[in-house]
Amino acid sequence: MPEEVTATNAKTTVPVTVATVERRTVPVQIKAIGNVEAYATVAIKSQVSGEILRVHFTEGQEVKKGDLLFTIDPRTYEAALRKAEANLARNQVQAKNAREDANRYAHW
């Protein structure tokens, strides 16, 4: 048990605690304030524009080539496809009519 010894100085008295030395295993813990930086980061950019409906990964998750990352709202692209198909059908009819007219005028 530590015993208290008083050291005398001309102006002040300072209490001193004395104890017997012991050898112990002490766990090493370091508490510090700092910043953590990622080993590697990747910026992901879509090749097409559109509203993102769903994200299929969480930040920090490992992903591999071919993994589904996002679901983009397909309605814009489906509407553009229907418009292109309608334009194709119209152009095919116009081309057929132009060929028939060319054949008719060639026999005049």
C-alpha positions in Angstrom: 0.0 0.0 0.0 1.4 3.4 -0.9 2.5 5.6 1.9 2.4 9.3 1.8 5.6 11.2 2.4 5.8 15.0 2.8 8.8 16.8 1.2 9.6 20.1 2.8 10.7 23.2 0.9 11.4 26.6 2.4 8.2 28.0 0.7 5.8 25.1 0.0 5.0 21.6 1.1 4.3 19.0 -1.7 2.7 15.7 -0.9 4.5 12.7 -2.5 3.1 9.1 -2.9 5.5 6.2 -2.8 4.7 2.6 -3.9 6.5 -0.7 -4.5 7.5 -1.4 -8.1 5.6 -4.3 -9.7 5.9 -6.0 -13.1 2.6 -6.3 -15.0 1.4 -6.9 -18.5 -0.4 -3.8 -19.7 -2.4 -3.8 -22.9 -1.2 -1.3 -25.5 -3.9 1.2 -26.5 -3.3 4.3 -28.5 -6.0 6.9 -28.7 -5.4 9.5 -31.3 -7.3 11.9 -33.5 -6.7 11.5 -37.2 -8.1 11.1 -40.7 -8.7 7.9 -42.6 -8.2 7.9 -46.4 -9.4 5.2 -48.8 -6.7 3.0 -50.3 -8.3 3.4 -53.7 -11.4 5.2 -54.9 -13.4 4.9 -58.1 -15.7 7.4 -59.8 -18.6 5.8 -61.5 -20.3 7.6 -64.4 -23.1 6.3 -66.6 -22.8 6.2 -70.3 -26.4 7.2 -70.6 -28.5 9.8 -68.8 -31.7 9.1 -66.9 -33.3 9.0 -63.5 -31.8 6.3 -61.2 -34.5 4.1 -59.8 -32.3 1.8 -57.7 -28.7 1.5 -56.5 -27.6 -2.1 -56.2 -24.5 -1.6 -54.0 -23.6 0.1 -50.7 -20.7 2.6 -50.3 -17.5 0.7 -49.5 -18.8 -2.6 -50.9 -16.5 -4.5 -53.2 -17.9 -4.9 -56.7 -16.6 -7.0 -59.7 -16.8 -6.5 -63.4 -20.3 -7.3 -64.7 -22.0 -6.5 -61.3 -25.3 -4.6 -61.6 -24.7 -1.2 -60.1 -27.8 1.0 -61.0 -31.2 0.6 -62.5 -32.0 3.6 -64.7 -35.7 4.4 -65.5 -36.3 2.7 -68.8 -39.4 4.6 -69.8 -37.5 7.4 -71.7 -35.6 4.8 -73.7 -38.7 2.7 -74.4 -40.5 5.8 -75.7 -37.5 6.6 -77.9 -37.5 3.1 -79.3 -41.2 3.2 -80.1 -40.7 6.5 -81.9 -37.8 5.1 -83.9 -39.8 2.0 -84.8 -42.7 4.3 -86.0 -40.4 6.4 -88.0 -38.9 3.3 -89.6 -42.3 2.0 -90.5 -43.2 5.4 -92.0 -40.0 5.5 -94.0 -40.4 2.0 -95.3 -43.9 2.9 -96.6 -42.6 6.0 -98.2 -39.8 4.1 -99.8 -42.2 1.5 -101.2 -44.5 4.3 -102.5 -41.4 6.0 -104.1 -40.4 2.7 -105.9 -43.9 2.2 -107.2 -44.0 5.7 -108.5 -40.6 5.3 -110.1 -41.9 2.1 -111.8 -45.1 3.7 -113.0 -43.2 6.8 -114.5 -40.6 4.5 -116.1 -43.4 2.8 -118.1 -44.9 6.0 -119.4 
